[in-house]
Structure formats: C-alpha cells, structure tokens
Amino acid sequence: MLRAGEKAMIAYILRRMLVSVPILLVVLTLVFLLVRIAPGDPAVAALGDYASQEAVERMRQRMGLNKPLWMQYVDFLGQLARGDLGRSLINDVPVSQQIRRVLPYTLELTGSGIFVGLLFGIPLGIVTALRRNTLLDYAGRIFGLAGLSVPAFYLGILLMLLFAVELDLFPVVGGGELSDLRDNLHHLFLPALSLGLIMTAYITRMARSAMLEVLNADYMRTARAKGLQERVVLIRHGLRTALIPVVSVVGVYSIVLIGSSVMTEVVFSRPGVGKLMVGAMKQRDYTTLQSIMVIYASFVVIINLITDIAYGLIDPRIRYE
Amino acid sequence: MKKLTVVLTILATLALVQCGPGPASPTAEPTEAPVVEEEEPPTEEPTEEPEPTEVPEQVLRIAFDASDLSTLDPHFAAATQDRAIVDMVFNGLIRYKPGDISQFEPDLAQAIPEPTMEDGQQVWVFALREGVMCHPWNGNEGYELTSEDVVYSLEKAANPDRSAYAGEYTGMTFEAPDDYTVRVVLDEPLSPALLLPKVTDYAGGFVVCKQAVEDLGDEAIKTHPVGTGPFRFDSYTPMENVTLAGNEQYFRGAPNLGRVEAHYIPDISSRELGVREGEIDLAEGLREQPWIEKMEGAEGVTVDVFGPGETVVLHMNQTVEPLDDVNVRQAIAHALAREDFLAFFGEDTADPLYSPVPVEFLAGGLTMEEVEEAGVLYPTDREGAQALLDEAGAESFSLTSNTSERASYRRTYEAIQDQLKQVGITLNLEVVDHSTMHSLIREDANPLIVYIAWRPNADVFLTRFYHSDSIVVTGENPDTNFSHYDQIDGLIEQARQETDPDAQAELWKDAQMQILEDAAAYPLFILKFVFGRAEYVDFGYDLQSTLALYPQITENTQVTR
C-alpha cells in the first residue's frame, strides 16, 4: 500500500506530465511558425549559390514547400502523433535515425559537464564560504564571475589551444567511437571540461551563498553548542540544507548547459544534437529542426520535473499537494 | 577536500591522456583490421632480414566549411562540399586536365572529336573507352559502362525535373548507335568552347550509371552516388562525413589512397587546428591574406591558393531610383577603387577583374588595356563621380542592401560602403545568413548586389547575368540578372551561334563593352580558393586551377606521412 505522501507525489508527477502536453504543443507550434517565418529557403540552401531560379522552384516543389502552411502544419502534427519525426529535407534520412545516432554523444557531454560541475563546484563553494573574505574566497569569486561571463565556444577554443596545440594531449576534432571507451573518453575530455568549468562556476556561486546563509543559522550554533565536531556540524547540518538551493539550481543550469553544449559541439566538431541543430538551421532543414526542438523542449520539461521531485526528496518541508 | 579534489583531477587527466589513441592520431586506423597471415613456425636458422610489415592503407581526411552535404546527385551538386565528392566519384566524356582548366583531355571518351554537319545538324561523335566499370552498389556488382549509360546520363542532365543544369542542354539529342559510341546531335551548331564544357566532368557532364540510378532512385543517389571515378561511395553519416573507398578497378589504375574521408566542419578554428595538429590533412580555409600567412607559418602546413576562383561583381539595379540614371551608375563605378579591394583581401587571394567574363581562364574576357582603350575602365575619380552625381541631381542619397554573413560578401559590401560614403552615398547594410541573402536578392530586394560566382564559359556568364530572360522575378526564366539589363540579348544570341572561336570571342567582348558603357555592373576582382594542407599530402599534379572548387583528389594523390 502506498502511503499518503507517495500517492500525492505520483499524482503530482502525473499532473505535471499532463500539463507538459499543451506546453509541448505550444512550443511545437511556435517552432513550426518561426522556422518558416525566418527568411531563407531550404531549396536555395540545398542547391547552393549556382542554382538557377528554375531549379530552385522545382526543388521547392519536391520538398513540399509549395503546400499551404496549414497543410504543412497538419502533416507535421500527424507525423508526430504517429511517432514519426519525418525525413530530412536535405538528405532524406529519417530524422529519428539521425537523432538516435548523435543523442548518446550529447547526453555523455552534458552528463559529464554536470558531473564536473558538481565535483568541483560544491567543494569550491563550501571552501570559499568557510574562508570568506580570504584570498581563496576572492579567487573563487573571480572564477565564478569569469565562468558566467566566458562563452562556451571561447572557453572551448582556449582549452583546445592549451591542451591540444601546446601540450598535444587531446584531439581537437570529432567525438571518437562510442564503442571504443578509450577513444571516446579521450575525445570527451576537453568538451566536458569546457562545459564543466562553466557549470562549476554556476554551482560554486550558488553553493557559496547557500553555505554562507546556513553558517549563520541558529541550528548550526545549537549543533555546535551540543558539542558536535565541526566536520559533523558542517556536513550533516550545514551541507544538507545548503544543497537544497544547489539542487534546484543544477536543474535550471542543466538547461543552460544544454544550450552551451550546442556551441561546444560545433567548436569541437563533435557529433551531437546541438551540432545537428545548427546544421539544420543553416540548411533550413525544417523537419530536422522541428524534431530537434521537440527533443530539447522535452528535455527541459523532464529536467524541470526531475528537479521538482528531487527538491521534495531533499527538503522534507516540501509537500506534493 | 581540497587535496582530494586536486588529486582526483590529476589522476583523471593522466588516465585520459594514457587511454587515448595517441596525440593527433595522424595515422588513422583503417576501419577494418588488415588481414594478417598465419605466422610460420620459427625456423631453426635465425634470419637477418626484418619481418615484412604491412603497408598501412593511405587515408586522406578533408574538412569542408559545411554542416552537411546538400546533394551528391552530380546533376544538382553545386556547393563545394558536394562538388568535391562528385568529382572523385564520377567522370565525364572528357575532362579538364587535373589542376589546369585551360586544357581538355579525354576521360570516358578515347579522344576529343571534331564536329561534323549532317543534314544541317551538328554532330559530335564520342568513342568510349572499353572496360570502364561502374562501382558496385548495395550488393550489386559493378558493370561495364556503355553508351547506353552515357545517353541516359545526358538525357537526365537535360531533364529539368532531374537536373539543375537542364537549360544547358536544350536543342541537343543523344544517341547510342553501339555500345561504345555516343552521338550528340545539335539543332544549332556550337563552338568547341560552348559544347565541350557540357560533356566534361562538370555539372551536367558527369556520367551516372543507369542501372544504379534506376535501382536506387533519384532520391537515394543524393546520398549514395554511383559512378566510375577513382573513388567509390562507402558511407554517409549525416552532418558528419562521407567516406569513399579507392576504386581498385579504376580505368586509369587503382588510386594510391585507400580511403578518403570528407568531414563537415563549419567552424574555421576547428578546421585550422585540425590541420595544424595532423587530425585533418586538407581543409577549406579563409580566403584572406592574414589566414594564409598564419597557416604558412605553422610547422608542416602549407596553403594552396588556386584558380579560377570566383568573380566578384557589383550589379546595379536599374529599376531603383536613382540607379536608373546611367550617370549615377557611372559615378558609383568611379567612386570605387579596385586596388583597395585587392589590398583588403590580399595579394595572394585576389586578382583585379576588368570585365564580367574573366580573361585569365575564359575566351571572350577583356584585358585591362582593352577596357582602358574603350574608356570603360572607370579609374577611381571621386571628384568626377561627384560631378556625375550633381549632373544627375543625386548629390546624396542612401540605399539599403542585404549581405550574407560570409566574410567574402560582408567585407566586400563594407568596402563598397566605405568608398561610396566618400562621394556622399550612404549604403546601409543588413547582415543576413547566406541562404537568406540568396533568397532575397532573387526577390529583387537589393539595389546594389554583390555576386560572387563562376560560370564555365562566357555564354553562361552573359546569359545568366545580363540576358533579359534572366532578369530576377520578371524575366522569362528568372535567374541572376540583378541589374535588369536588357541591351545585349542580340549579341549574346549571335555569339552563341557563332562557330568560329575568334569571331565568337569578339562578339562576347562587344557585349561586355556595352555592359560596361552602360555601367550595368562593375567587375571588382577575382577571389581565389584557399585550402590548408598538411605537407605530406601530394596531389600528384600541379595545382593551378580547377572547377571542382577544391584541390582535386585523383588516383595519383598520395599521403606520405
């Protein structure tokens, strides 16, 4: 038998999933319209600069772009309802096949970026809070500010220059073979570090401010007054409370990280959903672009949901009612 | 905690460095393990000779400035990344000599024929080589190419539903009297300068294999080309790469390269670092002097700058006020300074251009002396320009044009903007992405249009840019006549029918003199192609010019790491 709290949580999750459907539909409609409102022509993109106007017109017909907009929209929704993401306008390869091939690369990149962020961000945030207004704290804060300011692609190029060109340690192009763990990790290191450093900056700042707030709380003083060791006070009483805002921030910043991963994939020429999306944008490949936006929108909805659930698990004060 | 973090970081870094396949990985491993014969049992007598080592497959990795292929159907392929693949996979009846477009030589045909007249029609008879094999595809074995394939291919090229170059083949019929003979019959005779490019290894002249196209279908060959060239299609990974394998049965002999990988890398930093680090062997570069100098300074890297390049021409839309006044157009021409553009792009990458048809590679172009003598050079004279503007009553005005984000376009427009400002003309620029600019200029959105292009001969240049049929939006066959110019239709058509090469060239020159006199367009410069290359890549020929838009990879190309 489920307890009342568990029942409430399941009901909450189902409710959130139902709400996600109209949100996704709105996003899809906006994406459908935006890619078509944007200037540019897939037929011109496909045929290149030298194509004659006649050839462009024929290509538009072949691509189905001469159909009325509403008909294209109905086709699009009909395909989605059948779980069919359609075929690329440019290369005629099923979009689902293209996404399935590159999705693991994007997941491993963002996953390792989050991992690096948590690995370094939380300890750094705590240490800078504990050593407030010292040289270490200032350094940590400058690092945090720099991390927020530096674009992912620029950081990627800097890392390439240092680790690949100067030190000759890592490759600069490609994502490696997924089936070859060594090769894959070798190609993953720099892009993951690039994203991870940005994530570290975000988490460091949040962990620091959360920890500072906790350090002055009454219950911390009480714990110390009870004679608990400082380490126990900090970890058991301080860290757990300080982690609550960090978890919510990790969720939000994971979404930011997905955005940053797009440029990271382009700079490192890694296979990935982001690189696929940029290519589709450049070529005005409507079907591929729409499908990728569906995937990204779904990611955002899922991450938000997971964040909310995790928030409740960590903070007992949260109730799903 | 701090110590633990530092230790973990160092350990993780060291582990990753150790586990990688080696820095830069210049000797890319073959996809399939080489066959190693079973070892002989050790003999009693030790031998002094070293054990024979298997020669690794030669692999060439090219990086293009593109996100993906557009189409590998040779009769539609137009973008650099597509033309390159098509060039390696297909042949024409004849071909431009690798590295030198000024010379034709036989390709699938045994010789370049002379035309004959039969019943008032011009006939070109091509005798095919025997034993040319179409590549295998999808489990089908290759087969010998015959005249049936060539006729099928030329008919496909002439079909507007199946080719972007169909307009080039109107008034032509194709016949296959036997397996190794192809007859091209023309309603109106053409000079060699106009006929031969139609059957070369360029655009509609590429020969497809009939059985493969019929088996795969027109859609499938966009990503699975089947031809007779030195390399056969192996695989395509969308948005990543195309790999080609060496064609062991190639009629000129098996290529030195076992595999060619064409990677789509739109980011210039990645392409550049890839070449410098030995992960890429050949990469499309920036057509700018500083980039060339930077790459030439890198160890083990060289830069190929080659022709014919693309003409950069400013077209002036005569339907827009005040450009409808010839004085204003001439004033703009006088306000511009070719030497400033050349200085801007650099001496290696840019050459001056004095006529719409470039004189260096094509018959019918005008030299600087000819243009100067005719008084249509328009030397930089900003006071004179101001006087012409005053005469037209257009002392100061402003125009707005859309430019591509690509450096070659944007920087040209910016230079024009700066120079026109000096005579009181304000040019506002809207930067849009490249395909958007192409859509907009075809909708007649720009009063001043910079267009960067190459065409295979003077007739195509003049017809598509200056014949009234080609006027954007309103022409009978709207194309790229952005200036709405309609004064040389007769000369273009007369030249097309002229079979004497010298007389034909004169007619083309006359037509261009008229264009320049009317200042419908102002030729600025020729922008050459630029590729960065690892020094261990040897093309196997002297690279001067190529219409394939990339340094051609042939059966003689070698990678000697």
HADDOCK unambig.tbl for C-alpha pairs under 7 A between the chains (distance, minus, plus):
assign (segid A and resid 39 and name CA) (segid B and resid 436 and name CA) 5.44 0.50 0.50
assign (segid A and resid 40 and name CA) (segid B and resid 435 and name CA) 5.42 0.50 0.50
assign (segid A and resid 40 and name CA) (segid B and resid 436 and name CA) 3.72 0.50 0.50
assign (segid A and resid 40 and name CA) (segid B and resid 439 and name CA) 5.80 0.50 0.50
assign (segid A and resid 41 and name CA) (segid B and resid 435 and name CA) 6.56 0.50 0.50
assign (segid A and resid 41 and name CA) (segid B and resid 436 and name CA) 6.65 0.50 0.50
assign (segid A and resid 41 and name CA) (segid B and resid 439 and name CA) 6.32 0.50 0.50
assign (segid A and resid 44 and name CA) (segid B and resid 435 and name CA) 6.21 0.50 0.50
assign (segid A and resid 44 and name CA) (segid B and resid 439 and name CA) 6.93 0.50 0.50
assign (segid A and resid 45 and name CA) (segid B and resid 435 and name CA) 5.39 0.50 0.50
assign (segid A and resid 46 and name CA) (segid B and resid 70 and name CA) 4.89 0.50 0.50
assign (segid A and resid 47 and name CA) (segid B and resid 70 and name CA) 6.74 0.50 0.50
assign (segid A and resid 47 and name CA) (segid B and resid 76 and name CA) 6.61 0.50 0.50
assign (segid A and resid 47 and name CA) (segid B and resid 77 and name CA) 6.73 0.50 0.50
assign (segid A and resid 47 and name CA) (segid B and resid 78 and name CA) 6.12 0.50 0.50
assign (segid A and resid 48 and name CA) (segid B and resid 78 and name CA) 5.46 0.50 0.50
assign (segid A and resid 48 and name CA) (segid B and resid 79 and name CA) 5.13 0.50 0.50
assign (segid A and resid 50 and name CA) (segid B and resid 78 and name CA) 6.13 0.50 0.50
assign (segid A and resid 51 and name CA) (segid B and resid 164 and name CA) 6.38 0.50 0.50
assign (segid A and resid 52 and name CA) (segid B and resid 164 and name CA) 6.89 0.50 0.50
assign (segid A and resid 52 and name CA) (segid B and resid 479 and name CA) 5.50 0.50 0.50
assign (segid A and resid 53 and name CA) (segid B and resid 478 and name CA) 5.84 0.50 0.50
assign (segid A and resid 53 and name CA) (segid B and resid 479 and name CA) 5.02 0.50 0.50
assign (segid A and resid 54 and name CA) (segid B and resid 477 and name CA) 6.99 0.50 0.50
assign (segid A and resid 55 and name CA) (segid B and resid 164 and name CA) 4.99 0.50 0.50
assign (segid A and resid 58 and name CA) (segid B and resid 161 and name CA) 6.92 0.50 0.50
assign (segid A and resid 90 and name CA) (segid B and resid 70 and name CA) 5.96 0.50 0.50
assign (segid A and resid 91 and name CA) (segid B and resid 70 and name CA) 6.75 0.50 0.50
assign (segid A and resid 91 and name CA) (segid B and resid 222 and name CA) 6.95 0.50 0.50
assign (segid A and resid 91 and name CA) (segid B and resid 223 and name CA) 6.52 0.50 0.50
assign (segid A and resid 98 and name CA) (segid B and resid 238 and name CA) 6.79 0.50 0.50
assign (segid A and resid 123 and name CA) (segid B and resid 1 and name CA) 6.96 0.50 0.50
assign (segid A and resid 165 and name CA) (segid B and resid 277 and name CA) 6.75 0.50 0.50
assign (segid A and resid 168 and name CA) (segid B and resid 23 and name CA) 6.03 0.50 0.50
assign (segid A and resid 169 and name CA) (segid B and resid 17 and name CA) 6.12 0.50 0.50
assign (segid A and resid 169 and name CA) (segid B and resid 23 and name CA) 5.88 0.50 0.50
assign (segid A and resid 170 and name CA) (segid B and resid 23 and name CA) 6.12 0.50 0.50
assign (segid A and resid 171 and name CA) (segid B and resid 23 and name CA) 6.46 0.50 0.50
assign (segid A and resid 171 and name CA) (segid B and resid 24 and name CA) 5.59 0.50 0.50
assign (segid A and resid 172 and name CA) (segid B and resid 270 and name CA) 6.83 0.50 0.50
assign (segid A and resid 172 and name CA) (segid B and resid 273 and name CA) 6.94 0.50 0.50
assign (segid A and resid 172 and name CA) (segid B and resid 274 and name CA) 6.37 0.50 0.50
assign (segid A and resid 173 and name CA) (segid B and resid 270 and name CA) 6.56 0.50 0.50
assign (segid A and resid 173 and name CA) (segid B and resid 274 and name CA) 6.33 0.50 0.50
assign (segid A and resid 182 and name CA) (segid B and resid 19 and name CA) 5.20 0.50 0.50
assign (segid A and resid 182 and name CA) (segid B and resid 20 and name CA) 5.50 0.50 0.50
assign (segid A and resid 183 and name CA) (segid B and resid 20 and name CA) 5.35 0.50 0.50
assign (segid A and resid 183 and name CA) (segid B and resid 21 and name CA) 5.98 0.50 0.50
assign (segid A and resid 185 and name CA) (segid B and resid 16 and name CA) 6.62 0.50 0.50
assign (segid A and resid 186 and name CA) (segid B and resid 16 and name CA) 5.72 0.50 0.50
assign (segid A and resid 186 and name CA) (segid B and resid 17 and name CA) 6.90 0.50 0.50
assign (segid A and resid 186 and name CA) (segid B and resid 19 and name CA) 6.87 0.50 0.50
assign (segid A and resid 186 and name CA) (segid B and resid 20 and name CA) 4.85 0.50 0.50
assign (segid A and resid 266 and name CA) (segid B and resid 267 and name CA) 6.73 0.50 0.50
assign (segid A and resid 267 and name CA) (segid B and resid 267 and name CA) 6.18 0.50 0.50
assign (segid A and resid 267 and name CA) (segid B and resid 270 and name CA) 6.16 0.50 0.50
assign (segid A and resid 268 and name CA) (segid B and resid 270 and name CA) 6.42 0.50 0.50
assign (segid A and resid 269 and name CA) (segid B and resid 265 and name CA) 6.12 0.50 0.50
assign (segid A and resid 269 and name CA) (segid B and resid 270 and name CA) 6.92 0.50 0.50
assign (segid A and resid 271 and name CA) (segid B and resid 240 and name CA) 6.85 0.50 0.50
assign (segid A and resid 276 and name CA) (segid B and resid 239 and name CA) 6.30 0.50 0.50
assign (segid A and resid 279 and name CA) (segid B and resid 67 and name CA) 4.76 0.50 0.50
assign (segid A and resid 279 and name CA) (segid B and resid 68 and name CA) 6.73 0.50 0.50
assign (segid A and resid 279 and name CA) (segid B and resid 239 and name CA) 6.87 0.50 0.50
